[in-house]
Amino acid sequence: MNTFVDGLTWLLDGDNWGGPTGVGTRLIEHLWISGAAVLLACVVALPIGLWLGHLGRGGTLAINISNVGRAVPTFAILALLYMTPLGLSVWTTIIALVLFGIPPILTNAYVGMREVDRDAVEAARGMGMSGTQLLRGVELPLAIPLIMGGIRLATVQIVATATLAAVISGPGLGRIITSGFGRQDVPEIIGGAIIVCLLALVVEGLMAWLERVVDPMRRARRRRSRPDRDRGMPLMQEEVVSGA
């Protein structure tokens, strides 16, 4: 318990937040590499998952191939990329994290598209919708919960795993922990671990909120659950006008 308190005290010390190696700088680095990795993983995985889910073909093969990245430890990928011309560049870390983030995004996008109600899809086809209109107007809105679930999972995993970048002298909060190990500074080690855990929890909460916000079906259900209120607004306005 005393060790945890010492780590928390170190973390709350303002002197440890400033400078090029302070917590503030490391936090910005961590957010930068994590955000870039999530964005690139989405750019790669989402179009593939959505299109294969729409077609209903090739999804199993694509998911199995992407899962190779999940099977290989991120540390091993970092070590292999370190031996390439990328060396110790920040892109070594980002590429490794992208490979780690692709599988859950691709899998959830594909599964989300395939689990869309087939009756709704056939009804949309019967109305004359083209393939692109069907994808954008029916399948994608209904698949959003699973798609966002995959992005949420990948984001939290990437934020937590980005700490390993410090092993190859990469940027991020992991440098605080490795620096503490190098100096045998236990409060610094515990302080670094605490802020990584807190950041992962905050990101989890934010992604859960975003998942609810962007779900069009959830918004539709909320509107349907308030019919009296929605109908009451025009009635009240008419009464005010007629009274005037």
N, C-alpha and C positions, 0 to 999 in steps of 0.2 A: 504493500500500500504506500509506504514511504517513497518507493521508487517511482510510482505513478505520480505522486504529488510533486516530486522533484522534476519529473518530465513536464508536468503541467505548469510548474513555476517557470521552467526554462522557456516554455512556449509563450507564456504571457509576458516575458521580459521584453520590453520594447527594443532593447539593444540588439536582440537576436533577429529582429525583423528588417533592419536596414542593411545597406551595403550590397555589393554584387553577389555575395554568397549568403545573404540573409533569407529569412523565411519568405518575405514578400517577393523577392526576385525568383526564388525557387518555385513559389506557388504560381506565378505568372508563366514560368517556363512549363510547368506541369500542365496547366490549363491549355497552353498553346499546343503542345505536342499531342495531348489527348483530343482536343477539339479538331485539329487537323486530321488525326487518324480516324476519328468517327466520321468526319465529312467525306474523306476519301473512301472509306469502307462503304458508306451509303451510296456514293457515286458509282462504285463498282458493282455492289451486290444488289441494290434495289432494282435497277432496270432489268437485270438478268432474272431475278426472282419473280418480278411482276410479269414479265413477258412469257417466261416458261410456265408460270401458273395460269396465265391467260390461254396459252396454247394447249396446256395439259400434256406436254411431251417434253422429255429430256430433263425433267426436274430431279428425278432420283439420281441420275448420273452427275448433274451439277452439284447437288447437295453432297454426294459422296466425295467428289473432288475437293469441294471447299472444306469438308471436315478433316482433310489432311492437315490443314493449317491448325485445326483445333487439337489434333492428335500430337503434333510436334510441339514440344515445350517452347514457350516464347524465349526463354533463355538460350535454347539451342539455335533458334532463328537469329537472335541477336549475335551470337558467336559466329554463325555462318556469314551473316551480312558484314560483320566486322572484317572478315577476310577478303571482302570484295573492295573495289576502288572507293566505295562509300566510306570505309574506315570508321572513324569516330564522329562522322557528321551527324547532325540531328536527324537526317533522313534515314539513317540506319534504324533508329528507334521508331520513327513514324511508320516505316514500311513494315517492321515486325508487328507493330500494333494493328496496322491495317489488316494484315494476314490473320491476326487473332480475332478481329472484329467482324470479318466477312461472314463466317459460318452462321452465327445466330441471325444476322440480318437477312441473308439469302434464304435460309431455311424458313423463317417466319413469313417472309414475303411470299414464297412459293406456297406454303401451307395455307396462308391466309387467303390467297386467291383461289385455291382449289376447294376450300371449305365454304365459299360463297354459295348461298342457296341456288341450286340449279334451276328451280322453278322461276326465280326472279331473273336469272340469265336468259332462260328460254322465252319468258314474257317480253324481255327487252329486245331480243332478236325478232320476235313476232311483230314488234312495233316498228321494225325496220332500222334499228340501230346498227351502225357499222361496227367493226371490231374495235376501233379506237374509241368510239362513243360508248360502247359497252364497257370497255376497260375503265374509262374515266368517270362515267356516270353511274355505273352499277357496281362493278366488281371492286374497284378501288375503295369507294366509301365503306362498303361492307367489310373489306379486309383490313381497314385501318387499325382496329384494336390489336390484331396479331402482328401487323407490321410494326406498330409502335412498340409492342412488347419486345420484339427482336432488337429494335434500335435501343430501347431502354437497357436491355440486358448487355448488349455490346458496349454501350457507353460506360456503364458501371464497371464492367470487366476491364475496359481499356484504362479508365482512370486509376483503378487499383493496380493493374499490371504495369503501368508506366513507371512505377517505382523501380522496376528492374533495370531501367535505363542507366541507373547509376553504376551498375556493375561494369559497364564499358565506358565509364566517365561521361555518360550522357546527362542531359539536363533534367530538372525536375526535383520533386521533393525527396526522392531517394538519395540524392546527394547529401542531404542532412543526416540521414541514417548512416550512410557509409563514412561520412566525416566523423560522426560520433564513434563508430567502431575503430576508425584509424587512430583517434586520440583517446580511446577508452573512456569516453565521456558518456556515461550512462544516461544522465538527464537529457542530453541532446538526442540520443537514440530513441528514448521513450517519447520525447517531444515530437520528433519527426514521425514516429509511428502514430501518435495521437492525431496529428493534423492530416495524415493520409486517411485514417479511418473517418475522421469528421468530414473530409472532402467527399469521400465515397458516399457517405450517408446523405449529405446535402445534395449531391448529384442524383442519387436515387429518388429523393423527395421531389426534386425539380422535374425529373423525367416522368415520375408518376403523375404530377400535376399537368405536364404538357400532354401526356397520353390522354387525359380526360378532356383537355381543352380542344384538341384537334379532332376528336372523334365526332363526326357529323351525326352518327346515329344516336349518340348520347344526347346531343343537343336537341335532336328531333324528339326523343323520348321526354326530355324535360319540357319542351313546348307542349307536347300532348298531355302532360300531367298537370298543366295549368290552363285548361280550356276556359274555365269560368273567368279567370283573370283576363285572358286575352279577349274574350267576348265582352267583358265588362268595361273595358277601356273605351270602345266606341260608344257604348250606351251612356256612359258618364259624360263623354264629350258632347253627345247630342242633347243631353239634359241641360248642360251648361249653355249651349248655343241657344236652345229654345227659351231658356230662362232669361237670356240676355235680350 
